[in-house]
Amino acid sequence: GIDLQARRQIAEKSPFMPPDAVFREFEAAFPYEETPDQEEAIRSVLEDLSSGTPMDRLVCGDVGYGKTEVAIRAAFKVAMEGRQAAILVPTTVLAEQHQQTFARRLAGYRVRVENLSRFRGRKEQAEVLKGLAQGAVDIVIGTHRLLQKDVKFRELGLVVIDEEQRFGVADKERLKKLRASVDVLTLSATPIPRTLHMAFSGLRDVSLIATPPEDRLSIRTFVLPFSGETIREAVEREIRRGGQVFFVHNRVQTLPSMEKYLRELLPGAQIVVAHGQMAEEGLSRAMDDFAARRADILLCTAIIEAGLDLPNANTILVNHAHRFGLAQLYQLRGRVGRDRHRAYAYFLVPKDVALTKDAMKRLAVLEELTELGSGFRIASHDLEIRGAGNLLGKDQSGQIHQVGYELYTQLLAEAVAEISGKAASQEEEPELDLRIPAFLPDDYIPEAGVRLEFYRKLSLSKTADAADEVEMEILDRFGRLPRPARALCDLARLRSAMRAAGVAELKRGDGTLFLVLSPHSSFDRGKLVQWVTKERKTFSFLRGEILSMRLPGEGPDEVLSAAKYLLSRFGTGSSI
């Protein structure tokens, strides 16, 4: 990360011309009054374009604050000079929508705007690809499909990334590699803590659009226990005033039963269902029906969290709100209140669930920050709730399985200590390295922030009980743990056993485990000598103090159980 940042700062690119008459005329055609912040952001972006260093600017503005217009002007500028612009958005639905917005705004200019996403057929996609390679397509809007190997540009001048936190780490890396010498403009309503951190520390330029467009009322937000009564009242009030309702239920498996429940609760309402695993036609049809107001309620998973612009939907209900991260809830809430009506957001939590402290905090923050323009502050809050998880390279979760959980926790501890002004005490943290896959897979816990939260909790659990508790919470929120995740919890337990036994190091070599006692350990070293003399096949000494134990096999499970067995001989109970 740091390397690329440094490279960007010294990279050069050929600057674009300052705005000309054509551009000024295009600006004048904007149907709304620019807010002062928006004008400022546009000016900065144009200055960046006409400078010789690649732009790396983050434009933060709340949902519906006119960030899109900033992107449209930049793309127009680039296209008018014969270079190409790529607009990267997180969902197919948003790609469609942006394309309509861009096409509307650019009508009458010789600028060809295309869309590349799963919604498009093979043949259409091939056409677009050909157009990009030959330079016939000026602006392309697409999902991460744009990052695939077969996409070649004739002359790429600008990349716009919309809602950066929604892309996978790998996507972002590929994006950066795309060209260290291309102008990059990132739009975000809720900056991710790490981007925030970089923004605060001056590694990226930031424009903040904090003035709401005229006539937008803030969103009334309620956090309530799930009840039919609440739902009926909220939905009926919205339908009575001629509006529509989003109902977010983020478990595909239980959507059908939720649909049945809503149909019985609200017999008069028209309901359509949408989720990411549906066939394209079905999804497209559901969205169209809802957009065309042929349905009152859109029952869906969190696929609506980014950018859908449906001014007639002004009530949103989010079921199991405690399972979402702060940025996600905030994004979801931003789906409503895009019109002049007062909007309502209901975050529903199960009656009987004891919420974790962090979940309570997240919901409380949202209830407080109902005024417009709070997106940037949300991310700052998130920074506090999550702690310093934004310190490490590759993504929010610091590429744990590469850095290794070890190094990660150590870096985290040192960084946190540094921030709070005390040097990390070196001796206490035992070193454990079994070289087995131990991490939380992205497809198991998709949201980086949530993954990070659990890495942090595990790294802070100093006892086996504490680690068990975290494991239970993960199980409770995300279902059965895949192997690498189970292994991660096992390592946390092993580490607590090491602390208890005064073991400083436990590492895996070729076919062996090495163990070193800490100088403060009260364990009788005479016992080690006994083991080595009595069980020669299993134990031996290496360079005096290091105990070596033969591994029965090399599989992750065998390695783990051998490590558990070894530590159990140090009399640390059987809680591992």
C-alpha positions in Angstrom: 0.0 0.0 0.0 2.6 2.5 1.1 4.8 1.7 -1.8 2.1 2.4 -4.3 1.2 5.6 -2.6 4.8 6.7 -2.9 5.0 5.7 -6.5 1.8 7.6 -7.4 3.2 10.7 -5.9 6.2 10.7 -8.1 4.4 9.3 -11.2 3.7 11.6 -14.1 0.9 11.7 -16.6 0.0 14.0 -19.4 -2.3 16.7 -18.1 -5.7 17.5 -19.5 -6.5 21.0 -20.8 -8.2 23.5 -18.5 -11.9 23.8 -19.2 -13.0 25.5 -22.5 -16.2 26.9 -23.8 -17.7 23.5 -24.7 -17.1 22.4 -21.1 -18.6 25.6 -19.7 -21.7 25.1 -21.8 -22.0 21.5 -20.6 -21.8 22.8 -17.0 -24.5 25.3 -17.6 -26.8 22.5 -18.7 -26.8 21.0 -15.2 -30.5 21.2 -14.2 -29.8 21.9 -10.5 -28.1 24.7 -8.6 -24.7 23.4 -7.5 -24.2 23.6 -3.8 -21.0 25.5 -2.7 -19.3 22.3 -1.6 -20.1 20.6 -4.9 -18.7 23.6 -6.8 -15.5 23.4 -4.7 -15.2 19.6 -5.4 -15.7 20.1 -9.1 -13.0 22.8 -9.1 -10.5 20.6 -7.3 -11.1 17.7 -9.6 -10.6 19.9 -12.7 -7.4 21.2 -11.2 -6.2 17.6 -10.5 -7.0 16.7 -14.1 -5.0 19.5 -15.5 -1.9 18.8 -13.3 1.0 16.6 -14.2 0.6 14.2 -11.2 -2.1 11.5 -11.2 -5.2 12.5 -9.2 -6.0 10.4 -6.2 -9.0 12.2 -4.8 -11.7 11.0 -2.5 -15.0 12.9 -2.8 -17.2 12.2 0.3 -20.7 13.3 0.2 -23.8 11.9 1.6 -26.1 9.7 -0.5 -27.9 12.0 -2.9 -25.6 15.0 -2.5 -24.6 15.2 -6.1 -21.3 13.3 -6.2 -22.4 11.7 -9.5 -22.4 15.1 -11.2 -18.8 15.6 -10.1 -17.9 12.3 -11.8 -19.9 13.1 -14.9 -18.1 16.4 -15.4 -14.7 14.7 -15.0 -15.6 11.9 -17.4 -17.0 14.5 -19.9 -13.7 16.5 -19.7 -11.7 13.3 -20.3 -13.9 12.1 -23.2 -13.8 15.5 -25.0 -10.0 15.1 -25.2 -10.2 11.7 -26.8 -9.3 9.7 -23.7 -11.5 7.1 -22.0 -13.2 7.0 -18.6 -14.1 3.9 -16.6 -16.7 4.2 -13.9 -16.6 1.3 -11.5 -19.7 0.6 -9.5 -20.5 -2.2 -7.0 -23.7 -3.6 -8.4 -25.3 -4.4 -11.7 -28.4 -2.5 -10.7 -26.4 0.6 -10.0 -24.5 0.2 -13.3 -27.8 0.4 -15.2 -28.9 3.4 -13.2 -25.7 5.3 -13.7 -25.8 4.6 -17.3 -29.2 6.2 -17.6 -28.0 9.2 -15.6 -24.9 9.7 -17.7 -26.7 9.1 -21.0 -29.3 11.7 -20.0 -26.7 14.2 -19.0 -24.5 13.7 -22.1 -27.3 13.5 -24.7 -26.4 15.9 -27.6 -22.7 15.5 -27.2 -20.6 13.1 -29.3 -19.8 10.9 -26.3 -20.5 7.2 -26.4 -21.5 5.8 -23.0 -21.7 2.0 -22.5 -22.4 -0.4 -19.7 -20.6 -3.6 -19.0 -22.1 -5.9 -16.4 -23.9 -9.3 -16.0 -27.2 -7.7 -17.1 -25.8 -7.5 -20.6 -25.8 -10.5 -23.0 -22.6 -12.1 -24.3 -22.9 -10.4 -27.7 -23.5 -7.0 -26.2 -20.5 -7.4 -23.9 -18.3 -8.4 -26.9 -19.4 -5.2 -28.7 -18.5 -3.0 -25.8 -15.1 -4.7 -25.3 -14.4 -4.1 -29.0 -15.4 -0.5 -28.7 -13.1 0.1 -25.7 -10.1 -1.5 -27.4 -10.6 0.6 -30.5 -11.5 3.8 -28.6 -15.0 4.0 -30.0 -16.5 3.9 -26.5 -15.7 7.0 -24.5 -17.2 6.2 -21.1 -17.8 2.7 -19.8 -19.8 2.1 -16.6 -19.5 -1.3 -15.1 -19.2 -3.6 -12.1 -16.0 -5.5 -11.3 -16.6 -7.1 -14.7 -14.5 -4.1 -15.9 -11.5 -5.5 -14.1 -11.4 -8.8 -15.9 -8.4 -9.7 -18.1 -10.3 -9.3 -21.4 -11.0 -5.6 -20.9 -8.5 -3.5 -22.8 -8.6 0.3 -23.2 -7.2 2.3 -26.1 -6.3 5.2 -23.9 -7.6 5.2 -20.4 -7.5 8.6 -18.7 -9.8 8.4 -15.7 -11.0 5.8 -13.3 -14.0 6.6 -11.1 -14.7 4.3 -8.2 -18.1 4.5 -6.7 -18.5 3.3 -3.1 -15.0 1.9 -2.8 -15.7 -0.1 0.4 -18.0 -2.4 -1.5 -15.2 -3.9 -3.7 -13.0 -6.8 -2.7 -9.4 -6.2 -1.9 -8.3 -8.1 -5.0 -10.5 -5.8 -7.1 -8.9 -2.7 -5.6 -5.4 -4.0 -6.1 -6.1 -4.8 -9.8 -7.6 -1.3 -10.1 -4.5 0.3 -8.8 -2.3 -1.8 -11.1 -4.5 -0.8 -14.0 -2.2 2.2 -14.2 -0.3 3.9 -11.5 -0.3 6.8 -13.9 -4.1 7.3 -14.4 -6.3 9.8 -12.6 -8.4 8.2 -9.9 -11.5 9.7 -8.4 -13.2 7.9 -5.6 -16.8 8.6 -4.5 -18.0 7.6 -1.2 -20.9 8.2 1.1 -19.3 6.3 4.0 -15.6 6.3 3.6 -14.1 3.1 5.1 -12.0 3.7 8.1 -8.8 3.0 6.4 -9.4 5.5 3.6 -10.5 7.9 6.2 -7.3 7.3 8.0 -5.3 8.0 4.9 -7.4 11.0 4.2 -6.8 12.3 7.6 -3.1 11.8 7.4 -2.9 13.6 4.1 -2.1 10.7 1.8 -5.1 11.4 -0.4 -6.8 14.6 -1.3 -10.3 14.8 0.0 -13.3 16.9 -1.0 -16.2 16.9 1.4 -19.7 17.7 0.1 -21.6 18.4 3.2 -24.3 20.8 2.2 -27.6 19.0 1.4 -29.4 20.0 -1.8 -32.3 22.3 -1.1 -35.5 20.7 0.3 -34.1 17.5 1.8 -35.5 16.6 5.2 -33.5 14.4 7.5 -34.5 10.8 8.0 -36.3 9.8 11.2 -34.6 6.7 12.5 -36.0 4.2 15.0 -34.4 1.1 16.5 -37.3 -1.2 17.6 -37.9 -4.8 18.5 -39.4 -6.8 15.6 -43.2 -6.8 15.7 -46.0 -7.2 13.2 -47.6 -4.1 14.7 -44.7 -1.9 14.0 -44.3 -3.2 10.5 -47.9 -2.8 9.6 -48.1 0.7 10.9 -44.9 1.8 9.1 -46.0 0.2 5.8 -49.5 1.5 5.9 -48.5 5.0 6.7 -46.1 5.1 3.7 -48.7 3.5 1.3 -51.4 6.0 2.5 -49.2 8.9 1.4 -48.7 7.3 -2.0 -45.1 6.1 -1.3 -43.3 2.8 -1.4 -41.3 0.7 1.1 -38.0 -1.2 1.2 -38.0 -4.2 3.5 -34.5 -5.6 3.9 -34.1 -9.1 5.1 -30.6 -10.3 4.5 -30.9 -14.1 4.6 -31.7 -15.6 1.2 -32.8 -18.9 2.8 -35.5 -17.4 4.9 -36.8 -14.8 2.3 -39.7 -17.0 1.2 -41.0 -17.4 4.8 -40.6 -13.6 5.3 -42.5 -13.0 2.1 -45.4 -15.2 3.3 -45.4 -13.4 6.7 -45.6 -10.0 5.0 -48.3 -11.1 2.6 -50.4 -12.3 5.6 -49.7 -9.2 7.6 -50.4 -6.8 4.7 -53.0 -8.5 2.5 -53.7 -5.3 0.4 -50.0 -4.6 -0.5 -48.2 -5.6 -3.7 -44.9 -7.2 -2.8 -41.9 -8.0 -5.1 -38.8 -9.9 -4.1 -35.2 -9.3 -5.1 -31.9 -10.9 -4.1 -28.5 -11.3 -5.6 -28.9 -15.1 -6.3 -31.9 -14.6 -8.6 -31.6 -15.1 -12.3 -31.0 -11.8 -14.1 -34.4 -11.5 -15.8 -36.2 -12.0 -12.5 -34.1 -9.5 -10.7 -34.4 -7.0 -13.5 -38.2 -7.5 -13.6 -38.6 -7.1 -9.8 -36.6 -3.9 -9.9 -38.5 -2.5 -12.9 -41.8 -3.3 -11.3 -40.8 -1.5 -8.1 -39.3 1.5 -10.0 -42.4 1.8 -12.1 -44.5 1.8 -8.9 -46.3 -1.4 -9.8 -45.5 -2.7 -6.4 -45.7 -1.2 -2.9 -43.0 -3.2 -1.1 -39.6 -4.4 -2.3 -38.6 -7.3 -0.1 -34.9 -7.8 -0.6 -31.5 -8.6 0.7 -28.9 -5.9 1.2 -28.3 -5.7 -2.6 -30.1 -2.3 -2.4 -27.4 -0.9 -0.2 -25.6 1.0 -2.9 -26.9 3.8 -4.9 -30.5 2.8 -6.0 -32.3 6.1 -6.7 -36.0 5.6 -6.2 -37.4 8.9 -4.9 -40.8 7.4 -4.3 -39.6 4.9 -1.7 -39.4 6.8 1.6 -39.7 4.1 4.3 -37.1 1.4 4.9 -37.4 -1.4 7.4 -34.2 -3.4 8.1 -34.7 -6.8 9.8 -32.0 -8.2 12.1 -30.3 -4.8 12.0 -27.8 -5.9 14.7 -26.1 -8.1 12.1 -25.0 -5.2 9.9 -21.9 -3.1 10.1 -22.3 0.6 10.7 -21.4 1.7 7.1 -23.9 -0.9 5.7 -26.8 0.3 7.9 -25.9 3.9 7.0 -25.9 3.0 3.3 -29.2 1.2 3.6 -30.8 4.2 5.3 -29.6 6.4 2.5 -31.9 4.6 0.1 -34.8 6.7 1.4 -35.3 10.4 1.8 -34.2 11.3 -1.7 -37.3 13.3 -2.3 -39.1 16.1 -0.5 -41.0 13.9 1.9 -40.0 13.1 5.4 -38.4 9.6 5.3 -38.5 6.9 7.9 -36.0 4.2 8.7 -36.8 1.3 11.1 -34.0 -0.9 12.3 -35.7 -4.0 13.7 -33.9 -6.3 16.2 -35.2 -9.6 17.5 -37.0 -9.3 20.8 -35.1 -12.0 22.6 -31.6 -11.4 21.3 -29.0 -10.0 23.7 -27.1 -7.6 21.5 -23.4 -7.4 21.7 -22.0 -4.1 23.0 -20.7 -3.2 19.6 -24.0 -3.8 17.9 -25.8 -1.6 20.5 -23.2 1.1 19.9 -23.6 0.9 16.1 -27.4 1.3 16.3 -27.2 4.1 18.9 -24.8 6.0 16.6 -27.3 5.8 13.8 -30.2 6.9 16.0 -28.2 10.0 17.0 -26.8 10.9 13.6 -30.1 11.4 11.8 -29.2 14.8 10.4 -28.0 14.9 6.8 -24.3 15.0 6.0 -23.4 12.6 8.7 -21.7 10.0 6.4 -18.2 11.2 7.0 -18.8 11.3 10.8 -20.2 7.8 10.7 -16.9 6.6 9.3 -15.1 8.4 12.1 -17.3 6.7 14.6 -16.7 3.4 13.0 -13.0 4.0 13.4 -13.6 4.4 17.1 -15.8 1.4 17.5 -13.5 -0.9 15.5 -10.3 0.4 16.9 -7.2 0.7 14.8 -7.9 -2.0 12.3 -7.0 0.3 9.4 -3.3 0.1 10.1 -2.3 -2.7 7.9 -1.7 -2.8 4.2 -3.9 -4.8 2.0 -7.4 -4.2 3.2 -9.5 -3.7 6.3 -8.7 -7.2 7.5 -5.0 -6.7 6.8 -4.6 -9.8 4.7 -4.3 -11.8 7.9 -3.6 -15.1 6.3 -0.6 -13.6 4.6 0.8 -11.4 7.3 -0.1 -14.2 9.6 -2.4 -13.7 12.6 0.7 -13.5 14.7 2.4 -10.5 13.2 -1.0 -8.9 12.7 -1.9 -9.0 16.3 1.6 -7.8 17.3 1.5 -4.9 14.8 -2.0 -4.1 16.0 -0.9 -4.1 19.6 2.1 -2.0 18.9 0.2 0.4 16.9 -2.5 0.7 19.5 0.1 1.1 22.2 1.8 3.8 20.1 -1.4 5.7 19.7 -2.2 5.5 23.4 1.4 6.4 24.2 2.8 3.4 25.9 5.4 1.1 24.3 4.2 -2.5 23.9 5.6 -4.8 26.5 7.6 -7.3 24.5 7.8 -10.4 26.7 4.2 -11.2 27.4 2.9 -12.0 23.9 3.7 -15.7 23.2 4.9 -16.5 19.7 2.8 -19.1 17.9 3.4 -20.2 14.4 1.9 -23.5 13.1 1.8 -22.5 9.4 -1.7 -23.6 9.0 -4.5 -21.7 7.2 -6.2 -19.7 9.9 -8.4 -16.8 8.9 -12.0 -15.7 8.3 -12.8 -16.3 4.7 -14.4 -13.3 2.8 -17.2 -15.5 1.5 -18.1 -16.5 5.1 -18.1 -13.0 6.5 -18.3 -10.7 3.5 -18.0 -7.3 5.2 -14.4 -6.4 5.8 -15.3 -4.3 8.8 -17.1 -7.1 10.5 -14.2 -9.5 9.8 -11.8 -7.1 11.3 -14.0 -6.7 14.4 -13.7 -10.4 15.0 -10.0 -10.5 14.3 -9.7 -7.8 16.9 -11.8 -9.7 19.4 -9.8 -12.9 19.0 -6.6 -11.1 19.4 -7.8 -9.5 22.6 -9.1 -12.8 24.1 -6.5 -13.7 26.7 -8.2 -16.8 28.0 -9.7 -19.9 26.3 -13.1 -18.9 27.7 -12.9 -15.5 26.0 -11.9 -17.2 22.7 -14.9 -19.6 23.1 -17.2 -16.7 23.5 -16.0 -15.0 20.3 -16.3 -18.3 18.5 -19.9 -18.6 19.7 -20.7 -15.1 18.6 -19.3 -15.9 15.1 -21.3 -19.1 15.0 -24.4 -17.3 16.1 -24.1 -14.6 13.4 -22.8 -16.5 10.5 -23.5 -20.2 10.9 -21.1 -23.1 11.0 -17.4 -22.0 10.9 -15.4 -23.1 7.9 -12.1 -24.8 8.8 -9.7 -21.8 8.6 -12.1 -19.9 10.9 -12.2 -22.8 13.4 -8.4 -23.0 13.2 -8.2 -19.2 14.0 -10.2 -19.7 17.2 -8.1 -22.7 18.1 -4.9 -20.6 17.8 -6.4 -18.0 20.1 -7.1 -20.8 22.7 -3.6 -22.3 22.2 -2.1 -18.9 22.8 -4.0 -18.5 26.1 -2.7 -22.0 27.1 0.9 -20.8 26.2 0.4 -17.8 28.5 -0.8 -20.0 31.3 2.1 -22.5 31.0 4.8 -19.8 30.5 5.6 -21.0 27.0 7.3 -18.2 25.0 7.4 -19.9 21.6 5.6 -22.7 19.8 6.6 -23.1 16.2 6.4 -25.7 13.5 9.5 -26.8 11.6 9.7 -29.7 9.1 7.8 -32.6 10.7 8.4 -31.2 14.2 7.1 -28.7 16.7 9.6 -26.5 18.6 8.8 -25.2 22.0 10.7 -22.6 24.1 9.8 -21.8 27.7 9.7 -18.2 28.8 12.5 -17.2 31.3 9.7 -16.4 33.8 8.1 -19.8 33.5 7.6 -21.7 36.8 7.4 -25.0 35.0 10.0 -27.6 36.2 12.5 -27.9 33.5 13.6 -31.3 34.9 10.4 -32.7 33.5 11.5 -31.8 30.0 14.7 -33.8 30.5 12.6 -36.7 31.7 10.4 -36.6 28.5 13.4 -36.5 26.3 15.1 -39.5 28.0 11.9 -41.6 28.3 10.2 -40.8 25.0 13.1 -40.6 22.6 10.9 -41.2 19.5 8.8 -38.2 20.2 11.0 -35.6 22.1 14.5 -34.3 21.7 16.4 -31.2 22.7 17.7 -28.7 20.1 20.5 -26.3 21.0 20.0 -26.9 24.7 16.8 -25.1 25.6 14.5 -25.8 22.7 12.2 -28.8 23.0 11.4 -30.5 19.8 8.5 -32.9 19.3 7.9 -35.1 16.3 4.7 -34.4 14.3 2.5 -37.5 13.5 1.4 -35.8 10.2 1.4 -32.6 8.2 -2.3 -31.9 7.9 -3.7 -28.8 9.6 -5.8 -30.9 12.0 -2.9 -33.1 12.9 -0.7 -30.2 13.6 -3.3 -28.5 15.7 -4.0 -31.6 17.8 -0.3 -32.2 18.3 0.1 -28.6 19.5 -2.9 -29.1 21.9 -1.4 -32.3 23.2 2.0 -30.8 23.7 0.6 -27.8 25.7 -1.6 -30.1 27.7 1.6 -31.8 29.0 2.4 -28.5 30.6 -0.6 -29.0 32.9 -2.7 -26.1 31.5 -5.9 -28.0 32.1 -7.9 -29.5 29.2 -9.8 -26.4 28.1 -8.0 -26.1 24.8 
